[in-house]
Amino acid sequence: MTGAPSTPYSEGMPSQSSPALGTRPHNLSLILRLVHENGAQSRAALTEQTGLNRSTIADLVAELVRRGLVDERVPDVAGRVGRPSPVVTASARVVAIAVNPEVDAIEIAAVGLDRSILVRERLPNDTVPTPAVVVATIAERIAAWRAGPLADVRIAAVGIAVPGLVRTSDGVVRNAPHLGWTDVPLAGLVGTATSSAAFVDNDATLGAIAEHRYGAGRGIDDIVYLNGGASGIGGGLIIHGRAVAGAGGYAGEFGQNRPRISADGDRRTGDGVLEAEVSRRLLLDSVGLEGADDETLEAALASSESPAVADEITRQAHVLASALANAVNVLNPTLVVLGGFLATIADLRSEQIAADVDALAMSESVEGLEIRPAALGADRLLIGAAELAFAGLLADPGERA
């Protein structure tokens, strides 16, 4: 299958495009989503969670096993009397190819339906990658992996997390300013090059989905997520448990907002946007690094004894907090999650950020508010991209398997 996406990711179940409640396709989707999102489940647990009877669960699981989407085994429980309920797990042999093209590197991974990462590569860029380079890289790595670690697996689709504005209806990257891309039909290009379905969305939106579903925001339904990467700062919103993209799919561009900066000494630009004031590049420069990943940067910042480095972290934390206070006033979330280099700032200046947000935001809006670093770390965007790629299969496993 090639071409642009037809089933964009949405939180919750069922969606308007999902099979009707109570139908067999819906029930297959329900079982597959439960084991994909929550891990291994016994048949007894699935019976309890779904309200379906045991024979129906057995029949649905058997069909998903035939389709290669789940595995089933009888657990070996020492000392147990009677036959234990079989355990159902999502298959690691059905994978999504997850991609995050950035200014400094292209990250690509194969993520199993059981959410295991079978293979992962970070490919540094000598220059900012063009769409053609990214498409060729994806096709080359898939071909190489098919001859190696993915020789016996089935690729469900390709999911791509792009640092820019994406029209999700057809996978066109409208504007990725740091990459220099404008109106690139990326889903169609990747689909043609790989002979796989391809889906594209904004990286921060996918990071928000991943953290809500599996990370720092699991179980919390009103979240503001900010992602800090080599291309700047983006954002994602989870409102009432659902990802919110806006009319054109471009919501959450916090990096383009102008923060309130009270102290002139905290300003680095004349009238700059958030991502110009709170910058991974400035942090790298402060510790003399070039092209390092987030883990290396965090270690360098945490171990530095330089007053100038400490001052830069403090400055960026102050500016970041002012932007967060604005978001809290407008959206009244329960949780703010910070990913990428913003998670590093949050780790190093957590009390300062919390105090600044508390001082700048309306007191009613910060009641019960938490600010947390992303729990999924470097995996967050790849997991989000994999969720995008799996969305169609999870919505209708009978049709797409």
WOVENQUI-V182160 format. One record per residue. SS is DSSP state (~ for helix, > for strand, _ for the rest). PSI is psi in whole degrees, -180 to 180 (NA if undefined). NEAR is the number of other C-alpha atoms within 8 Angstrom. Layout:
((SS;PSI;NEAR) (SS;PSI;NEAR))
//
This chain:
((_;135;6) (_;174;11) (_;-168;12) (_;163;13) (_;147;14) (_;-12;6) (_;82;6) (_;152;11) (_;141;8) (_;147;8) (_;153;8) (_;174;7) (_;139;5) (_;163;11) (_;-179;7) (_;-25;4) (_;0;5) (_;156;10) (_;156;10) (_;148;8) (_;137;7) (_;-11;6) (_;162;8) (~;-46;6) (~;-40;11) (~;-43;15) (~;-38;11) (~;-43;14) (~;-42;12) (~;-47;9) (~;-46;11) (~;-40;14) (~;-38;9) (~;-44;9) (~;-28;14) (~;-45;12) (~;-33;8) (~;-1;7) (_;-167;10) (_;135;9) (>;137;11) (>;159;10) (~;-36;13) (~;-42;8) (~;-40;8) (~;-38;11) (~;-45;12) (~;-41;8) (~;-35;6) (~;-22;7) (_;2;6) (_;156;8) (_;168;7) (~;-39;9) (~;-37;6) (~;-44;8) (~;-45;12) (~;-42;9) (~;-43;8) (~;-44;11) (~;-42;12) (~;-39;8) (~;-41;8) (~;-35;13) (~;-44;11) (~;-34;7) (_;-2;8) (_;18;10) (_;-25;14) (>;161;13) (>;151;10) (>;138;9) (>;156;7) (_;119;8) (_;147;8) (_;97;4) (_;110;6) (_;133;4) (_;-2;4) (_;137;7) (_;130;4) (_;171;4) (_;120;5) (_;157;8) (_;131;9) (_;147;10) (>;134;12) (>;131;14) (>;147;13) (>;149;14) (_;137;12) (_;-7;11) (_;2;11) (>;122;13) (>;157;14) (>;141;16) (>;118;14) (>;133;17) (>;138;15) (>;95;14) (>;125;13) (_;173;14) (_;-42;13) (_;-22;11) (>;159;10) (>;120;14) (>;137;12) (>;140;13) (>;159;13) (>;117;12) (>;124;16) (>;160;14) (_;-22;15) (_;5;12) (_;12;9) (_;149;8) (>;108;9) (>;-38;9) (>;148;8) (>;139;9) (>;143;7) (>;116;8) (>;101;7) (>;146;7) (_;136;10) (_;-34;5) (_;168;6) (_;126;9) (_;139;12) (_;163;9) (~;-40;9) (~;-40;7) (~;-43;8) (~;-46;11) (~;-46;12) (~;-39;9) (~;-45;8) (~;-47;12) (~;-41;11) (~;-44;8) (~;-39;8) (~;-45;9) (~;-43;8) (~;-42;8) (~;-32;10) (~;-27;10) (_;-2;8) (_;-108;7) (_;-18;9) (_;23;9) (_;-33;8) (_;27;7) (_;166;9) (>;130;8) (>;120;10) (>;-45;12) (>;174;13) (>;130;15) (>;133;16) (>;124;14) (>;109;18) (>;134;15) (_;77;12) (_;-176;11) (>;125;12) (>;132;15) (>;100;13) (_;-22;12) (_;-32;9) (_;10;10) (_;29;16) (>;127;14) (>;105;17) (>;-44;12) (>;114;11) (>;85;13) (_;-38;8) (_;-28;7) (_;-18;11) (_;27;8) (>;138;13) (>;126;9) (>;54;8) (>;120;9) (_;67;10) (~;-41;12) (~;-45;16) (~;-41;12) (~;-45;10) (~;-39;15) (~;-43;15) (~;-41;10) (~;-27;9) (~;-8;10) (_;34;9) (_;154;13) (_;141;14) (>;139;17) (>;143;16) (>;140;18) (>;170;15) (>;140;12) (~;-41;16) (~;-35;15) (~;-43;14) (~;-34;15) (~;-40;16) (~;-43;18) (~;-45;13) (~;-45;15) (~;-34;15) (~;-41;15) (~;-38;10) (~;-8;10) (_;-133;11) (_;-24;12) (_;12;13) (_;128;9) (_;1;6) (_;133;10) (_;-1;12) (_;102;12) (>;137;16) (>;127;14) (>;130;14) (>;131;16) (>;128;14) (>;119;15) (>;-172;9) (_;-27;9) (_;3;10) (>;-148;11) (>;127;14) (>;173;14) (>;159;16) (>;153;19) (>;133;15) (>;115;15) (>;124;10) (_;38;6) (_;3;10) (>;142;10) (>;132;13) (>;121;9) (_;-16;12) (_;177;7) (_;-42;6) (_;1;7) (_;15;10) (_;13;11) (_;155;12) (_;13;10) (_;66;11) (~;-30;11) (~;-19;11) (~;1;9) (_;153;9) (_;116;9) (_;158;10) (_;120;7) (_;106;9) (_;-38;5) (_;125;6) (~;-32;6) (~;-16;5) (~;-6;11) (_;135;9) (_;-13;8) (_;162;7) (_;-47;5) (_;53;5) (_;157;10) (_;170;11) (~;-46;16) (~;-13;11) (~;-27;10) (~;-37;12) (_;104;11) (_;130;10) (~;-38;11) (~;-42;7) (~;-36;8) (~;-43;13) (~;-45;12) (~;-36;9) (~;-29;10) (_;9;10) (_;34;6) (_;155;9) (_;122;6) (_;23;5) (_;155;8) (_;174;6) (~;-36;9) (~;-43;6) (~;-42;8) (~;-46;12) (~;-43;10) (~;-41;8) (~;-42;9) (~;-42;10) (~;-32;7) (~;-11;6) (_;139;9) (_;9;6) (_;128;6) (~;-33;6) (~;-39;7) (~;-46;13) (~;-40;10) (~;-38;8) (~;-41;10) (~;-45;12) (~;-44;9) (~;-49;9) (~;-36;13) (~;-40;14) (~;-47;12) (~;-43;15) (~;-43;12) (~;-35;12) (~;-38;14) (~;-39;14) (~;-38;9) (~;-41;12) (~;-44;9) (~;-39;10) (~;-41;12) (~;-39;10) (~;-41;6) (~;-17;6) (_;56;9) (_;164;11) (_;-30;11) (>;139;13) (>;127;13) (>;133;14) (>;126;15) (>;166;14) (>;-141;13) (~;-19;12) (~;-31;12) (~;-36;13) (~;-45;10) (~;-42;12) (~;-39;13) (~;-41;8) (~;-22;8) (_;43;11) (~;-47;9) (~;-39;6) (~;-46;9) (~;-45;13) (~;-42;10) (~;-41;8) (~;-44;11) (~;-43;13) (~;-37;11) (~;-32;6) (~;-29;8) (_;162;12) (_;138;8) (_;-37;7) (_;-34;5) (_;-24;11) (_;1;12) (_;120;6) (_;0;5) (_;139;10) (>;147;7) (>;120;9) (>;148;11) (>;154;13) (_;135;14) (_;-22;7) (_;-5;11) (~;-135;8) (~;-12;7) (~;-10;7) (~;-43;12) (~;-36;14) (~;-39;13) (~;-40;13) (~;-41;15) (~;-37;18) (~;-40;14) (~;-40;11) (~;-45;14) (~;-34;16) (~;-10;12) (~;-45;12) (~;-42;12) (~;-43;11) (~;-35;10) (~;-33;11) (_;76;14) (~;-26;14) (~;-39;7) (~;-38;6) (~;-10;7) (_;NA;7))
//
